[in-house]
């Protein structure tokens, strides 16, 4: 009864995250049962019909001798299909279901658990990762074969979640959910699992980019947390509480990812159970009314422009809204490693790979600048460019929130090493993104942030081709008149440099 009550609570007042959790034995049996419907469906139906016919004949003829046999035939014809249909229904439950109250694990034939098991979070003593013996033949496609997360319960036998039944993305989401919903439960070796997932994602990236030598891929959660710590100054600010319902009931705040200054970043969940990133910006109560109004107007204008963007190298902005005098951007949740984290872990990037990434970044800038009206990114830095496992670069954040805060508070917010002189004076233009682009290339090539408000030349500290050095130098020219004018010009320069390197 307690289990039923827990299930009822889950359905009534929480949203559920669903992770595919299928195993080969279950799928094979399910397929066999479905394909043999003629055997267990039609034949018992014929037997049942035959028994029913005989029963009617015996009733009409007042012959009571064979009625027991007739009832047996009818029962066989009804019971067998019913039992098999129940089995198919249970076997079809191949998902882990997690919410703020607990998790539900589907039936498992191999462990003789024939029905789904619901486990409230408060009934768990410890969560531990049990790793199998190292297997040299283990392939990238199944990096967690035989590994398990074991839930040690207070009054029941331990329950294992078999990780080879989850894909890597689901494993990462599972770890996030355990952190969100069972944060107070003792845990053992979960960091080992987290590192295994990062290693697998790194190997995927290495396969896609043959030249990629090493580096770990961090979750989007870590990415945002790192970014916020670097980005915002300290200030008095009360963040949202986990479990808070927002956006007219369509968004649930799961946990805070990062906090700093006058902004915070949260992991959220929509009504369709998809995970999202919620970015919050707050105007202080003591800010001037006209500045607050101007900042909010600018934020809404830019947010509407960002929502319309559709480009594979730009993280989708799903929505913006204002609630309780705070402004919010709602962004898609992605996995990846930002370029600053990559350089920190792997060192400076070889020139050939920098050229590949530079071309992708220039295409992003070109797309933004050709919008109507043109969109200035304002914060194009290594922190806001993410390397996906397939080797593509994605821009994950824009400077709208920064300028929003700056206008309201009169303080400068941003990464000064990548800010052009005109943007520093509050007059950002399209060429401001080109300055930040040059600074980003300098960082990738040297492993060091460029000097603020200066022209960058990577050749001063490393060996780099004169053509690429000149490109960085022209992009970071302090004067607009002599700085490269457009992203299209950058793309043409990169193509020439690549062709010359091949020749």
N, C-alpha and C positions, 0 to 999 in steps of 0.2 A: 504493500500500500504506500509506503514511503517513497518507493521508486516511482509509482504512478503519480504521486503528488509532485515529485520533482520534475517529471516529464511535463505535467500540466503547467507548472510554473514557467518552464522553458518556452512552451508554446505561447503563453499569454503575454509575458512581459519582457522577452528578450529576442534578439535576432541571432540566428544560428549560422555559423561558418561551416561549410560543407567541404570536406576533402575526400577525393576519390581514394578508396582503400580496397582495391580488388586483388584477389590472388588467383593463381593459375588453376588450382584445384577447384575452387568455387566456380570459376568461369567455365571450366571443362564440364563439370557436372550440370551447371545451368544450361549450357548449350545442348548437352545430351538429352536432358529432360524436355527441352523445348522441341528438339528435332524428333523425339520419339512420342509426340503427342498422339499419333495414330495408335500406338501400342497401349499407352496408359489412359487414353481418352476414349478412343472409339471402341476398342475391344470390351472394356468394362461396361460401356454404355449398351453394347449389344447383349452382354451377359445380364445386365440389369433389366433390359427390355424383355429378354427371354423369361427371366424369373417373374416379372410383372405379368406377362402374358399367361404363364402357367398358373400364377396365383388367381387371376381372374377366372380361368377355366375351372380351377378347383372350387372357387366360390360358387360359380354357377352350377357346377355338378354336385355341390355339397360334399366334396371329397376333402377331408381334413388330413389325410395321411401325408401328403407331400407339401403341405403349406410351409412347414419349417424350412425345408430345402429351398422353396421359392423365396422366402424372406432372406435366406442366406445369400442367394444369388443377387437379389436386389441390393442388399447391404454391400456386397463386394463391389458391385457396379457403382455405388455412390461413394463409398469410403475411400477407395483407391485414388480416384481422380481428386477428391477433396484433399487428401493428405499430400498428394504431389503438388497441387496448386498452392497449398500452404508452404510446402518446401520451396517452391519457386519464388513465392513472395518473400520468404526470409532470405533466400540466397541472393535476391536482387538488391537487398540492402547492403550495398558495398561502399558505404561512406562513413567516415568519421564525422560526427556532428559535435561541434563545440560552441558553447555560449558561456555567459557569465555564471551560470549555476553549476555546470558540469559538462561532461562529454559522454557521448554514446558510441560504443564500439560495436560493429556489426557482428553477426554470427561467424564462427570460425570452425570449420569442419575438422581441421587438423588438431585443434585443441579440444574437440568435442563440445564446444560452446555453441549450442544449436539455436540460441536466440540472442538478440541484441542485448548488450549490457550497458546500463546507464550508471555512471559514476559521478556523484557530486564532488566538487572540488574539496569541500570540507571533510570528506571521508578519506582523503589521501594523506598519508604520512610523509612519503618521500617519492620523488621522481628521479630515476637514475637511467643513464645511458649505458647499456651493456654492449660492448663491441666484440664481434667475433674475432677469431684468430686471423692474423694477416694472411691474405691470399694473393700470391704473386700473379695469379692468373686473373685477378679481379679486373673487370673491364670498366671503362668510364660510364657505360650505359647503366650499370647497376653498382654504384660505389658503396652502397650500404647493405649489400647482400648479407643476410643472417644477423644483421645488427638490430637491436631492439631498444625501445624506451619502455622501462618497466615502472608501473605504478604500484607502489606498496600501500595497500589499504589498511585501515585501522582494524576492521573486523572481518576481513575476507582475505582470500588468497591473492597474491600479486597478479596483476594483469599486464600482459605484454602488448605493446604496439609494434608490429613488425614493419620496419622501415623500408624493406624491399617492396612493399605494397604501395608506397608513396613515391611520386616523382620528386625531384629535387626541390622544385618550387613549392610543393605541398609540405615537404619537410621543413623548409624555411618558415612557412606560414604556421606550421605546428609549433615550432619553437617560439614564434612571436605570441601565439595564443597562450601557450603555457606561461610565458612571462607576464602576459596581460591578466589572465584569469586566475592563475595559480601562483602569483608572485610571492606569496608568503609561505609556500610549501618548500620544505628542504629539498635540495637538488644535488645530484651527484654526477659529475662528468659530462654535463650538458655542453660545457664549453668545448669538449673534445668533438662532439657532434657538430657544433657550429663551425669548428675549424675544418672538419671533413667536408662540409657543404661548401665552404669557401674554396677549398682546394679543388673540389669537383668543378665549380664554376670557373676557377682559374684555368683548369685543363680544357674546358670547353672553349674559353677564349683563345687558348694556345692553339687549339685545332683550327679555329676560324682564322686566326692571324698567325701564320706559320712563323713569322718573325718575332712574335711576342715571346720573350724569354721566360719571364716569371712574373709573379704578383698575385695577390689574393683579391677576390671580388667580394666586396662587402655588401651587406643588405642595404636596402633603401633606408631602413630605420637608422643604421649606423651612419649612413651618408648624411642624412638630415641632422642628426645629433652633432656630428663633427662640424658641419657647415654652420650651424647656429652658434656653437661655442666660439668659432672664429669670427663671427660676423657682428654680433650685437653686444653693445655695452651693457653693464649692469644697471638695473633700475628697479624701483618698487613696482611689482606687477603680479597680480593674482591670476594664475592660469586656470583653465577649465578643469573640472573634476571628471575622472573616469566614470563612464556610465551616463553622462549628461546627454540628453536628447535635444537635438537642434534641427534647424532647417525644416520647421513644421513637422517634426516627427520622422523625417526621412533619413536623418544622420545620427549615429550614436558615436560618441567619443569613447574610444577604447582605452587609450593611454596617451600620456604626454611623451613625445619623442625628444624634444629639446626645448629649452627655455633660455631666453636672454633678452636683455634690453626691454623694448616695448613690443616684443613679438614672441610667439611660441609656435611650435609645430606639433601636431597630434596625429596619431594613427586613428582613423575612423572607419566606420562600416556603414554602407548604404543599405537601403531596404532590400536590394537584390543580393545582399551578403558580400558584395565586392568590397575590397579594402581600398581606402583612399588616404591621401595625405591632406590634412587641413592646416592651412597656414593662416595664422591670426596676427593682425596688426591693431594696435591700440593707440588712440590719440589721448594724451594726458588730459585730465580734467582742467588743469590750469592753463592749457593752451588757449590762445586767443580764438574767439569764435570764428572770425573771418578766415583764419588759418586752418582751423579744423574743417570748415565748410569747403574750402578750396582743396584741401588734401583729399577729402572724401569724394569730391567731384572728380578729381584727377584719378583716384583709385578706381572708381566705377567706370570711367571712360576707358582706362587702359585694360581693366579686367574684361570688359565687353569685347575689346579688340583681341585679347588673348584667347578668349573662348572660341572665336571664329577661326583660329589658326588650325590648319590641318596639314601636318608635315611629319614624316616618319622620324625625323631627328629632333623633334620638339615634344616634350612631355605634354599630353593633353591637359589643358585647364578646363575642368568640367563645369565650374560654376563659381560665382561669387555672391556673397550676401552680407548684409549688415544685421547684427543681432546684439542687443544690449549695448549699443554704441561702439561695438567692435566690428571691424571689417575682416572678412574671411575670403581666402581663395581656396578652392577645392581642386586638388590635382590628382591625376592618376597615380597609382602606386606601382613603382617599377623596381626591379633589382639591378644593381650595377655598382660600379666603383668610380668615384670621381677622380679626375686626373691629378689632383693634388695628392690624394691617397695613393694613387698608383706610383707617382714619383717618390713619395716618402718611403714606399716599400721596395721599389725596384730601382731607384736611382734615375738619373737623367735618361731621356729617351733618345734612341739612335735617330739620325737624321732622316732615314728612309721612312720610318714609322711616323715621325713628326709631319712629314709631307703628306702622308695619307690622312692623318687626323686633321691637319690644317685645311685640306681640301673640303672635308666634311663640315668643319666649323665655318669656313667661308661660304659654303652653300647655305647654311642656316642663316648667316648674316644677310646674304643676298636675298633670301626669301623674305625675311622680316622687312628689309629696307624697300622692297618692291610692293609692299602692301599699300592699300589706299585707305587711310593715310599711312605713310611709312611708320614702322614700329622701331623705336630705339630700344635695344635690349637693356642697356645701362649697367649691366653687371656680368659681362662676359669674362669670366675668370676660370681658372682650373677647378675651383670649388663647385661651379655650376655646370660643368660639362661632365657627363657620365659615360663611362665605357661599358657598354653592354657586353654580355658573354659572347655575342656573335661578332664583336669587333666594331660595331657602329657607335658613333658618338651622338649623345642626346643632350640637348639643353634642358635643364630641369627647373630653372628659376629665372625670373626676370626682376628688373630693378624697380618695378612699380611700387612694391611695398617699401623699399628703401626710401624712395623719393617721397612717398606718402608720409613716412615718419619724419623725414627731414623737413618737409614743408610745415608740418604741424608743430614741431618742437624747436625749429631753428638750429638744429644740430646736424652735423654731417655724419651720415651713416654709409659705410661702404668700405671697400678694400682700396686703400689709397694707392698702392703700388700699380693698380690697373686703371686708375681714374685719370682721364685726360685733363689738361689745364682748364679747358672751357667747361667741362662737366664739374670740375671742382668749384668753379665760380657759379654753378647753378644754371649753366646754359648748354646742356647736353645737345648734341646734334648727331647725325648719322656717322660722321667721322669719329665720334667718341667711341663707338663700338670697334672701329678699325684700330684705334690706339690700344684698346683692351685686348684685341686679337693679337697684336704684336707683342704685348706684354706676356700673354699666355704662351706664345711660341718661345719667347725668351725663357720662361720658367721650364717648359718641357725640355728644352735643349740644355740648359745649365743646371737645373735642379734648384735654382734660387729665384726668389721673387725679384722683379726688377726694382731699381731705385725709383721712388715716387717722383712724379713730375720731372721725368728725365727721358732722354732719348736712349733707347736700349740697343746694344750691339753685343750679341753673344760671342762674337769672335774675340772680344777682349779677354775672355776667360776660358774659352774652349776652342777646339778646332772644328770649324764649320765651313761649309762651302761659301765663297764670297757672295753667290747669288742669294742664298737664303739669309745670310747676314744682312745684305742690303735690303731685302724685303722687310725684315724685322725693323731695321733702322728707319725705313721710309714709313712704315705703319705707325711708329712711335714718335714721329716728328712732332715737336711741340707746336709748330705753326700749322694751322689749317691749310694755308695756301700751298705748302710744300708736302703735306701729308698725302698719302694715297687717298684718292677721292672715293672709291667705291669697292664693294666686295667683288664685283665682276672683274675689276682690274686685278684684284688679288688672285682670283681663280685663274686668270690668264697667266699671271706670273708663276703660279705654282705649276701649271701645266708645262711651261717652258723649262722650269728648273728640273722637273721630273724627266722630261725628254732629254735634256742635256746630261743628266746622270746616267740614263740608259745608254746614250751614245758614248 
